[in-house]
Amino acid sequence: MAKHALSLFIKISLFAVVMLIVAIYIPYNGLIDYLTSFFDFQSADNVTRFILGEPDLEVWESLRSYFGILINTLITVPVLSAVITAYNVVIRKISSAGIVKDWISSTLRRFMKLFAFTFLFWAVFRILPYQSVLPDNETDEAFATIAVVVFNLLTTIACYWFITQKIIDKRSL
């Protein structure tokens, strides 16, 4: 169990480092501006309202942030897959004949996992009634927000683990 947890921690840390490197060294602000130019205020408000579940006060900034995260992720996942594929070829002495196939399949797998986890995180966040736990006149807003996000993340991890275990059990039959 500790080996799996360490492996997961290393993968998440590597993903965060690659995401940071992509954010620093690859300029994609022009692409963000281009994508946001397709939205008027009403459609931008609809997108942010759908994601947040409530009206957003800073619609354009939120939309730019969402596009920035999306573009960064779309760049990071193939780069991370290339790094891991190169590691497997060099360190584990895996045959170099199927490098492209391994890279494409690992990239698609990572995109599917990321989409499933993000959707699950969003769904759990939207379903659980956090308003009943956090009153509107909360004085320590930052701590409450961190607590809600951490609880939601742990709940999402548990749900994701349960779903993947059911898929693994179903395949083994």
Order of alpha helices (4+ residues) and beta strands (2+ residues): alpha-alpha-alpha-alpha-alpha-alpha-alpha
